[in-house]
Amino acid sequence: MSRRVAVVGAGSSGLVCMKCCLDEGLEPVCFESSDDIGGLWRFKENPEPDRASIYHSVIINTSKEMMCFSDFPIPAHFPNFMHNSLIMEYFRMYVNHFQLAKHIRFNVRKHRQASLSHKCGSSLQLTVSMCVADPRPEHKEEIRLFAFWSVGC
Ligand SMILES: Cc1cc2nc3c(=O)[nH]c(=O)nc-3n(C[C@H](O)[C@H](O)[C@H](O)COP(=O)(O)OP(=O)(O)OC[C@H]3O[C@@H](n4cnc5c(N)ncnc54)[C@H](O)[C@@H]3O)c2cc1C
């Protein structure tokens, strides 16, 4: 059985974290409190409580050569300093290319995690409890066991 890694947040950090897990033969399960990827870079007309928000015209101040994922170049026809909509487009290309979507659980907020508490064979596993924003009964509260967890937020 592959070792599962809890990744918290599907912003740029969480996305690359999932991809690195897959490279290492680990199984990422990403918990994203909102209903989409992108984190800070997903512009919303009506900002959500507790979430930082960019404004509509924001252009990133990091060049595409500096900010791109090292194994997934930003398309040549994208400008060097991208508008936030192109950053989101790039993130979606990354998710599609590495087939990350199936590993993401949306509308799930990591609420707390217990301390290392469970021994399974030779490895310690972590109990993660989550409080869920989504009303679906099967997602009300969930306790899962993970070998590791990583905060991508
Ligand atoms: C105002 C501002 C301007 C910036 N401008 C630039 C810039 O020009 N260039 C640059 O390179 N960087 C900039 N940054 C830095 C920015 O933080 C990074 O570019 C990038 O967004 C960090 O990605 P992240 O995945 O770590 O966090 P985020 O993009 O914040 O994503 C975190 C994700 O985790 C989710 N999440 C949070 N808590 C939980 C929880 N408890 N359970 C489940 N999910 C959760 C959130 O919904 C979100 O989707 C800026 C930051 C700010 C605040």
The ligand as an SDF file (V2000), in Angstrom:
LIG
                    3D

 53 58  0  0  0  0  0  0  0  0999 V2000
   -1.1780   40.6700   -1.4850 C   0  0  0  0  0  0  0  0  0  0  0  0
   -0.1930   39.6100   -1.9480 C   0  0  0  0  0  0  0  0  0  0  0  0
    0.5060   39.8220   -3.1290 C   0  0  0  0  0  0  0  0  0  0  0  0
    1.4080   38.8490   -3.5900 C   0  0  0  0  0  0  0  0  0  0  0  0
    2.0600   39.0900   -4.7600 N   0  0  0  0  0  0  0  0  0  0  0  0
    2.9570   38.1820   -5.2050 C   0  0  0  0  0  0  0  0  0  0  0  0
    3.6710   38.3890   -6.4230 C   0  0  0  0  0  0  0  0  0  0  0  0
    3.4800   39.3920   -7.1170 O   0  0  0  0  0  0  0  0  0  0  0  0
    4.5670   37.4550   -6.8130 N   0  0  0  0  0  0  0  0  0  0  0  0
    4.7710   36.3140   -6.0880 C   0  0  0  0  0  0  0  0  0  0  0  0
    5.5760   35.4800   -6.4970 O   0  0  0  0  0  0  0  0  0  0  0  0
    4.1040   36.0860   -4.9450 N   0  0  0  0  0  0  0  0  0  0  0  0
    3.2310   36.9950   -4.4770 C   0  0  0  0  0  0  0  0  0  0  0  0
    2.5610   36.7570   -3.3080 N   0  0  0  0  0  0  0  0  0  0  0  0
    2.8920   35.5550   -2.5490 C   0  0  0  0  0  0  0  0  0  0  0  0
    1.8210   34.4540   -2.6710 C   0  0  0  0  0  0  0  0  0  0  0  0
    1.5510   34.0880   -1.3590 O   0  0  0  0  0  0  0  0  0  0  0  0
    2.3530   33.3090   -3.5040 C   0  0  0  0  0  0  0  0  0  0  0  0
    2.5070   33.7300   -4.8580 O   0  0  0  0  0  0  0  0  0  0  0  0
    1.4370   32.0720   -3.5560 C   0  0  0  0  0  0  0  0  0  0  0  0
    0.0700   32.4140   -3.6630 O   0  0  0  0  0  0  0  0  0  0  0  0
    1.6050   31.2090   -2.3230 C   0  0  0  0  0  0  0  0  0  0  0  0
    0.9380   30.0060   -2.5890 O   0  0  0  0  0  0  0  0  0  0  0  0
    0.4500   29.0590   -1.4330 P   0  0  0  0  0  0  0  0  0  0  0  0
   -0.0960   27.8370   -2.0880 O   0  0  0  0  0  0  0  0  0  0  0  0
    1.5380   28.8980   -0.4500 O   0  0  0  0  0  0  0  0  0  0  0  0
   -0.6970   29.8810   -0.6710 O   0  0  0  0  0  0  0  0  0  0  0  0
   -2.1010   30.4010   -1.2070 P   0  0  0  0  0  0  0  0  0  0  0  0
   -2.0230   30.8740   -2.6170 O   0  0  0  0  0  0  0  0  0  0  0  0
   -2.5690   31.3550   -0.1640 O   0  0  0  0  0  0  0  0  0  0  0  0
   -3.0240   29.0870   -1.1830 O   0  0  0  0  0  0  0  0  0  0  0  0
   -3.4030   28.4740    0.0410 C   0  0  0  0  0  0  0  0  0  0  0  0
   -4.5930   27.5600   -0.2360 C   0  0  0  0  0  0  0  0  0  0  0  0
   -4.8550   26.8090    0.9440 O   0  0  0  0  0  0  0  0  0  0  0  0
   -6.2410   26.8260    1.2250 C   0  0  0  0  0  0  0  0  0  0  0  0
   -6.3720   26.6970    2.6860 N   0  0  0  0  0  0  0  0  0  0  0  0
   -5.9840   27.5800    3.6220 C   0  0  0  0  0  0  0  0  0  0  0  0
   -6.2240   27.0900    4.8480 N   0  0  0  0  0  0  0  0  0  0  0  0
   -6.7930   25.8730    4.6800 C   0  0  0  0  0  0  0  0  0  0  0  0
   -7.2760   24.8680    5.5860 C   0  0  0  0  0  0  0  0  0  0  0  0
   -7.2230   25.0310    6.9100 N   0  0  0  0  0  0  0  0  0  0  0  0
   -7.8010   23.7290    5.0720 N   0  0  0  0  0  0  0  0  0  0  0  0
   -7.8550   23.5520    3.7140 C   0  0  0  0  0  0  0  0  0  0  0  0
   -7.4070   24.4630    2.8150 N   0  0  0  0  0  0  0  0  0  0  0  0
   -6.8870   25.6100    3.3000 C   0  0  0  0  0  0  0  0  0  0  0  0
   -6.7250   28.1550    0.6830 C   0  0  0  0  0  0  0  0  0  0  0  0
   -8.1200   28.1400    0.3570 O   0  0  0  0  0  0  0  0  0  0  0  0
   -5.8540   28.3010   -0.5760 C   0  0  0  0  0  0  0  0  0  0  0  0
   -6.4690   27.7250   -1.7260 O   0  0  0  0  0  0  0  0  0  0  0  0
    1.6520   37.6840   -2.8380 C   0  0  0  0  0  0  0  0  0  0  0  0
    0.9450   37.5090   -1.6330 C   0  0  0  0  0  0  0  0  0  0  0  0
    0.0310   38.4420   -1.2000 C   0  0  0  0  0  0  0  0  0  0  0  0
   -0.7220   38.2130    0.0990 C   0  0  0  0  0  0  0  0  0  0  0  0
  1  2  1  0
  2  3  1  0
  2 52  2  0
  3  4  2  0
  4  5  1  0
  4 50  1  0
  5  6  2  0
  6  7  1  0
  6 13  1  0
  7  8  2  0
  7  9  1  0
  9 10  1  0
 10 11  2  0
 10 12  1  0
 12 13  2  0
 13 14  1  0
 14 15  1  0
 14 50  1  0
 15 16  1  0
 16 17  1  0
 16 18  1  0
 18 19  1  0
 18 20  1  0
 20 21  1  0
 20 22  1  0
 22 23  1  0
 23 24  1  0
 24 25  2  0
 24 26  1  0
 24 27  1  0
 27 28  1  0
 28 29  2  0
 28 30  1  0
 28 31  1  0
 31 32  1  0
 32 33  1  0
 33 34  1  0
 33 48  1  0
 34 35  1  0
 35 36  1  0
 35 46  1  0
 36 37  1  0
 36 45  1  0
 37 38  2  0
 38 39  1  0
 39 40  1  0
 39 45  2  0
 40 41  1  0
 40 42  2  0
 42 43  1  0
 43 44  2  0
 44 45  1  0
 46 47  1  0
 46 48  1  0
 48 49  1  0
 50 51  2  0
 51 52  1  0
 52 53  1  0
M  END
$$$$
